[in-house]
């Protein structure tokens, strides 16, 4: 792959990655998913990721590294973090969702952030 994806989905659990990517793709949002931190960092370094979705299965250190990498490669990149309630988060995060928010809110958040990222690139 020569270019990074517009939407990158990262997590440690294959089952939830597949489910979330299908939800987004069925909504018409192309997604690249990865369980590999090295692959995520390589894709983020490409600078074309507009929205990175970080799943609840990532460890805090992984989330922090990926958020920093996304911001360094593309300052206008947006971040959605899926987490359990009451978790302490740090870094530049645009949207925080929990499992209770459901797939419709994930799709709406990604669409909104993608559009905002596209507007700021013009």
N, C-alpha and C positions, 0 to 999 in steps of 0.2 A: 504494500500500500504506500503510495507516494505522499499522499496528503492525510492529515489528521481528519477525523470525522467532525461534523458539526456538533453532534451530541455523543458524548462518551459516557458509558455506564460502567462503573467500577464496583466490584464487590468480591468477597471471598467465597460466597456460597453460589455454586453453579445453578441450583434450582431456582433461587430467587432472581438471579440474573436473567435466566431464560424467561421466566414469567414476566418480569418488568420490561424486558426488551420486546416481548410479544405485545404487551399492552401498548407500548409506545408505537411500535410498528403498525399495529392495527388502527391506530389513530393517525397514521400517515407520517409519522416521525421516524426517519431512518436513524438507526442507532448502531454504534459499534460497542460491543461489550467485551470486558476483559476481567479475568481473575488475577492476572499477573501484574504486580506493582511495576515491574520493569517495563512491560508493554504499555501500561498506562502512562508512565513517565515519558516514554518515547513518543507516544501519540500526543501527549500534552505539549511536548517540546516542539512539535510541528507548528504550533501557533494558530491552527485553524479550528480548534475546539471552541465553540461558542457557549456550550452548556456542558458542564460535567455533573453527573449524577452519582453521588457517593452513597452506596448502600450501607445499611445498618451493620452488616457483617464485617466492615472494615474496622481495624483497630484505630484508636485515636492517633497514634503515630503515623499510620498510613494516610489517614484523612488529612492530617496536617501537611505532610509531604506533598500530597496531590494538590491540595489547595494552593500551596506556595508555588508549585510547578505550573499550575494553570495560570495563576496571576503573573508569573514571571514571563511566560511565553506569550500570553495574550492578555494584557491588562483589562480588556473589556469582557473577558470570559466571565460567565455567570456560574454559580454553583448551587445545586440542590443537594441537601443532605437529608437522607432518610435515616431516622434514628428511633431509639426507644425514648419514651417520655423521661424528662428530668435528667438527661445526659448533659454534661457540661461540654460545650463546643467552643472552639476558638478558630480564628481565621476569618477571611472574607467569605461569608455565606449569604446568599441572597434569599433562599427559601429553606425552611426547615419543615419537614413533614414526618409524621409518625404513621405507623400501620393503620391507625384509626382514621386517617385522612382518606385512604382509599385511592384506587387507580385514577379516578376522574380528576382529583386534585393534582396528581403527579403529571398527567397529560397537560392540564391547564397551566401548571407552573412552567413546564418545559417550553410549551408554545409561547407563553408570555416572555420568558427570558430569552428565547431564541429571537423573537421579534425585537426585543430591546437591544440585543447584541448586534443585530443586523442594522438597526437604525443608527447606532453609534459608530458603525464602521463607515457609513456614507459620508 
